[in-house]
Amino acid sequence: MEEPWDFEFLSRIVDSLVSFLAEFVDDWLANDMRVAVFKILFSWLVLSLIAIHFAWKVYGNTVNDMYYRQGTGGQNGGTPDTAPHLSGWENAAREILKSHHE
């Protein structure tokens, strides 16, 4: 059977975490260029994540509707009107040539 984690091990982890956080706070409060750059980049990351979150709340359903085509049958709502290896213009040209030869 495994031995349960002893109190000493947990106290070392907590002490390490507290010392890391104390050092982080000291660095955060320092007027250093490195800290200023970190604050700017961290703020940019947080603002970007918030903007992505709100954009997804507003436009998420629209994106899902565009991704999953509406229709009957098939995994994504039906089959396309053109062959997968031809673009729409090539397929239209092929139909015109086919009608002229027939």
Sequence and secondary structure as in RCSB ss.txt:
>XXXX:A:sequence
MEEPWDFEFLSRIVDSLVSFLAEFVDDWLANDMRVAVFKILFSWLVLSLIAIHFAWKVYGNTVNDMYYRQGTGGQ
NGGTPDTAPHLSGWENAAREILKSHHE
>XXXX:A:secstr
      HHHHHHHHHHHHHHHHHHHHHHHS  HHHHHHHHHHHHHHHHHHHHHHHHHHHHHHHHHHHS  SSSTT
TTS  SS TTS HHHHHHHHHHHHHH 
